[in-house]
Amino acid sequence: MRKNKITIIIIVCSFVAAAIAGWAIASLVSAGNTSEDNNAENAAMVNDTAEAPKEQEPVELPPEESEEEVPAEEDVPPAPVTNAGSDNYTIGFGYLMLINPNFPVDTDFIAARRGELVSISELYGIQEGNPYNGDNLLDPEAAVHINDMVKAYEADYPGHTLETRSCFRSRGTTCGRLCAATGESDHHTGLTCDLLDPAYGTSLDTDTYDQHIDWQWLRANSYKYGFIDRFPYEWAGGPMSQPANVDENGSTGLFETWHYRFVGIEAATEIATGKYNGGEYDSLEHYLKARGLITDLKNGH
């Protein structure tokens, strides 16, 4: 009987040991599987990270091509306004062309220039006060601006107006220092008019300057419309009783309070405010030389 109990105990213990061993093995297998799963998951995460697209780094674009640098205005002659040829190279300066005794033009230029002009009496009703002078012809762009200038004057002085006393001339005159020979007159440019208000008299006389509100207004305001006092007293080069003195320093040889010349608003402003003349009214001659467009005013170079 005792022997049977011992046998039973041994069998039970064997079963218990086998159960414990089985549980231990199962635990180890489960742990191994879990580790493999974790490793697989980690590997998958690594693979996912490796396969994910990298964040785009900013792409450095090539610098935009800058516009070609434009030289300063004083280095660039204005575009010509005429195709007419002449030995006078300044006609290539457009509205800044210089025609005087040292820079003459030929009759071919004068004839061609006439064909490029318009009548400001027909277009805008600005009258020529002396029928002997013919039609008051002017460059089309200058014509627009002279019309604006006349309207501004009329607004400041109701009941008054400005009329011309000669604009373009196809030939010169022989009336002394105040006149120029054919080919030497600023009136050949097609950019010039003699102006006055008939209410203050019809005589072009510098001695009556202080009596002409029109000329005083023009001197103070014409640059706003692209016109300049072409022959200011400061640049006359001496009394009108003496021979003309168009010298290398920029003198014009003339003093005319009524003679106004279109050069464009920018240039007119620089001349009237003396950008190249210490703040004082400039001459066209001196202005062109100061800008480096002309080097020798006396000899036409």
Secondary structure, 3 states (H helix, E strand, C coil): CHHHHHHHHHHHHHHHHHHHHHHHHHHHHHHHHHHHHHHHHHHHHHHHHHHCCCCCCCCCCCCCCCCCCCCCHHHCCCCCCCCCCCCCHHHHHHHHCCCECCECCCHHHHHHHHCCCEEHHHHHCCCECCHHHCCCEECHHHHHHHHHHHHHHHHHCCCCCCEECCCCCCCCCCCCCCCCCCCCCHHHHCCEEEEECHHHCCCCCHHHHHHCHHHHHHHHHHHHHCEEEEECHHHCCCCCCCCCCCCCCCCCCCCEEEEEEECCHHHHHHHHCCCCCCCCCCCHHHHHHHCCCCCCCCCCC
